[in-house]
Amino acid sequence: MVMLQNYNDFIDRVNELGFMALSDILPGFPSVVNETKKQSWHTGDPDTDPWQWKDRAAQEKRLAFGCILGGHKGFVSNRMYPYFYAYYQPLEPMDYRWKEGIVTKEVKLLWELFQTKTLLDTSDIRHEMGVGKKGGSKVDKAIVELQKLFYITVAGNRRKVNKFGEPYGWPANVYDKVENWAPASWLEVSRDLDKFEAGEYIIEEGIKISHNVTEAELKKALAIK
């Protein structure tokens, strides 16, 4: 079992694998949780704390992070990103998907919000969409859905600031549109990829990096048909 000691080990590992889960999504599929020591988590050290790595990697654009492994939290390298984008990004416009009943009202409204405002955390999104705790779960699901479909992605994190300009509380994920966050070269490659072939390649690579995982199991976990 590979044990990741620091941030650079982690970056190298994901680049080697192509993609990796944050926590267990499927027995035998590589995850950061299974390749790090429990005592390393939540220390606040940006070099050795795996909880810090996820947002740092996204902010530095070393790796993509978010609910991007079929809706599960995980990481994708620049080598594999074009294949994920080509497969998961819908071919039809959002308006068409809304009219056909493919997406929920919250997904449509959230995407419209990101047309005018970016770098939003969950608190910002709920405020902008005028929902409190009562409607929060539907908005949270929409945030996951837009990540899963590669409309938006985690771009880093930030803490809340009080009236004195002092940060407080735990850092929250900040989201941006994929087209704003992703390096142009990552997206350019995806334009020449066939959606079906991209999905097949993801599964092929996933089988290679997994242990005793079947194609059917991996397709289900990654929501690939």
C-alpha positions in Angstrom: 0.0 0.0 0.0 1.4 3.4 -1.0 1.4 5.8 1.9 1.4 9.5 0.9 3.6 11.7 3.2 3.2 15.1 1.7 1.6 17.3 -0.9 4.0 16.5 -3.7 3.7 12.8 -3.0 -0.1 13.2 -3.4 0.2 15.3 -6.7 2.6 12.7 -8.1 0.3 9.8 -7.1 -2.8 11.3 -8.8 -0.8 12.1 -11.9 0.4 8.5 -12.0 -3.1 7.1 -11.6 -4.9 9.6 -13.7 -7.8 10.0 -11.2 -8.3 9.1 -7.5 -11.2 9.3 -5.0 -11.0 11.3 -1.8 -12.6 8.6 0.3 -13.9 5.1 -0.3 -16.3 5.0 -3.3 -15.6 1.3 -4.2 -13.6 -1.4 -2.5 -10.3 -1.8 -4.5 -10.5 1.7 -6.0 -7.6 4.0 -4.9 -8.5 6.8 -2.4 -6.6 9.4 -0.5 -8.1 8.1 2.8 -6.7 4.7 2.2 -3.2 5.9 1.3 -2.6 8.3 4.2 -2.3 8.0 8.0 -5.3 9.0 10.1 -3.2 11.2 12.3 -2.1 13.3 9.4 -5.6 14.6 8.8 -6.9 18.0 10.0 -3.6 19.2 11.5 -3.8 22.4 9.3 -0.4 21.8 7.8 -0.7 22.5 4.0 2.2 20.1 3.2 1.2 17.0 5.3 -2.6 17.4 6.0 -4.6 15.6 3.2 -7.6 17.7 4.0 -5.6 20.8 2.9 -4.3 19.1 -0.2 -7.7 19.0 -2.0 -8.3 22.7 -2.0 -4.7 23.6 -2.6 -4.5 21.4 -5.6 -7.6 23.0 -7.1 -6.5 26.5 -6.3 -3.0 25.9 -7.9 -4.7 24.1 -10.8 -2.4 21.1 -10.3 -5.5 18.8 -10.2 -9.2 19.1 -10.6 -11.2 18.4 -7.4 -14.8 18.1 -6.6 -17.8 15.8 -7.0 -16.3 14.8 -10.3 -16.1 11.0 -10.1 -19.7 10.2 -11.0 -20.8 12.6 -8.3 -18.2 11.3 -5.7 -15.5 13.6 -4.4 -12.2 13.0 -6.1 -9.3 14.2 -8.2 -8.5 14.2 -11.9 -5.1 14.8 -13.4 -4.6 17.1 -16.4 -3.9 14.0 -18.5 -7.3 12.5 -17.8 -9.3 15.7 -17.5 -10.2 16.0 -21.2 -11.7 12.5 -21.1 -13.8 13.3 -18.1 -15.0 16.6 -19.6 -15.8 15.0 -22.9 -17.8 12.3 -21.3 -19.7 14.1 -18.5 -20.3 17.5 -20.0 -23.7 17.3 -21.7 -23.9 17.9 -25.4 -27.3 19.7 -25.1 -27.7 23.3 -23.9 -29.0 23.8 -20.3 -32.3 25.4 -21.6 -33.0 22.2 -23.7 -32.3 20.0 -20.8 -34.6 22.1 -18.6 -37.5 22.0 -21.2 -37.1 18.2 -21.5 -37.3 17.7 -17.8 -33.7 16.3 -17.6 -32.6 18.8 -14.9 -34.3 20.2 -11.8 -35.3 23.9 -11.4 -32.5 24.3 -8.8 -29.9 23.1 -11.3 -31.1 25.5 -14.0 -31.3 28.5 -11.6 -27.9 27.7 -10.1 -26.3 27.5 -13.6 -28.0 30.9 -14.5 -26.4 32.3 -11.3 -23.0 31.3 -12.4 -23.5 33.1 -15.7 -23.3 36.4 -13.8 -21.4 35.6 -10.7 -18.5 33.3 -10.0 -16.2 32.2 -7.1 -19.2 31.4 -4.9 -19.2 29.3 -1.8 -22.3 27.4 -0.6 -23.3 30.3 1.7 -23.1 32.7 -1.2 -25.1 30.4 -3.4 -27.9 30.0 -0.9 -28.1 33.7 -0.3 -28.1 34.6 -4.0 -30.8 31.9 -4.6 -32.9 33.2 -1.7 -33.0 29.9 0.2 -32.4 29.0 3.9 -32.1 25.7 5.6 -35.5 24.6 4.3 -34.5 24.6 0.7 -30.9 24.1 1.2 -30.8 20.4 0.5 -32.1 20.9 -3.0 -29.5 23.6 -3.7 -26.8 21.4 -2.3 -27.8 18.6 -4.6 -27.7 21.1 -7.5 -24.2 22.1 -6.6 -23.1 18.4 -6.7 -25.0 17.9 -10.0 -23.3 20.8 -11.7 -19.9 19.5 -10.6 -20.7 15.9 -11.7 -21.6 17.3 -15.2 -18.5 19.5 -15.4 -20.4 22.8 -15.5 -18.7 24.1 -12.3 -15.7 22.9 -10.2 -14.0 23.6 -6.9 -11.5 26.5 -7.4 -10.1 26.7 -3.9 -11.5 27.7 -0.5 -12.0 30.7 1.8 -13.1 31.5 5.3 -15.8 33.9 6.3 -14.9 37.4 7.4 -16.4 39.3 10.2 -17.2 43.1 10.3 -13.7 43.8 11.4 -12.2 42.0 8.4 -11.0 39.1 10.5 -11.4 35.5 9.1 -13.3 33.0 11.2 -14.6 29.4 11.0 -13.6 26.5 8.7 -12.7 27.3 5.1 -15.5 26.6 2.6 -15.1 25.4 -0.9 -15.4 28.1 -3.6 -16.8 27.2 -7.0 -16.2 28.6 -10.4 -17.3 27.7 -13.9 -15.2 25.0 -15.5 -14.5 27.2 -18.5 -13.1 29.9 -16.1 -11.1 27.5 -14.0 -9.7 24.8 -16.3 -6.5 25.7 -18.3 -7.4 26.1 -21.9 -5.1 23.2 -23.0 -7.2 20.8 -20.8 -10.4 21.7 -22.6 -8.9 22.0 -26.1 -8.0 18.3 -26.2 -11.6 17.3 -25.2 -13.0 18.9 -28.4 -11.5 16.1 -30.5 -12.8 13.3 -28.3 -15.9 11.2 -28.8 -18.2 11.0 -25.8 -18.6 7.2 -25.9 -14.9 6.5 -26.5 -14.0 8.9 -23.7 -16.2 7.0 -21.2 -14.7 3.7 -22.3 -11.2 5.0 -21.9 -12.0 6.2 -18.3 -13.2 2.7 -17.4 -10.1 1.1 -19.0 -7.8 3.3 -17.0 -9.9 2.8 -13.9 -9.6 -1.0 -14.1 -5.8 -0.7 -14.5 -5.5 1.3 -11.3 -8.0 -0.7 -9.2 -7.7 -4.0 -7.4 -10.3 -6.7 -8.0 -12.9 -4.3 -9.4 -15.1 -5.3 -12.3 -16.1 -3.2 -15.2 -19.7 -3.2 -14.1 -18.8 -2.1 -10.6 -16.7 0.7 -11.8 -19.2 1.9 -14.4 -21.9 2.1 -11.6 -19.6 3.9 -9.2 -18.5 6.5 -11.9 -22.0 6.8 -13.4 -20.8 5.7 -16.8 -23.2 3.9 -19.1 
